Amino acid sequence: MPYREKPIEKLYYSIGEAAEMLDVPVSTVRFWENEFSILKPMKNKKGNRMFTPGDIKNLKIIHHLLKDEGMTIPGVRKKLSGKWEDIEYKYEINESLSRIKSLLLDLRDNI
């Protein structure tokens, strides 16, 4: 198996980088920022949004609920106002399973 370096985790991500990670337009990230109270990115002196890794995780959870689960924006708002720990736990499980699947597919392709 080839050596892979651990991806570098930055302290702050621009809105363009966040949108690229989620494969959505920048305008969608801006819209979600206005729709969901859990998204509060910092702004630098120029007014550019700077997303922390925690903000990116919240964006990924929102993206998962909207795109993969097929929920509506009011439905996601309602779900996020409930038990946040349960939502975060289920998301973490989903991410772990995706990483395991990717690793297994990589192993299969290299045999």
Beta strands, then each sheet from edge to edge (+ up, - down):
strand 1: 13-14
strand 2: 42-43
strand 3: 49-51
sheet 1: 1+ 3- 2+
end
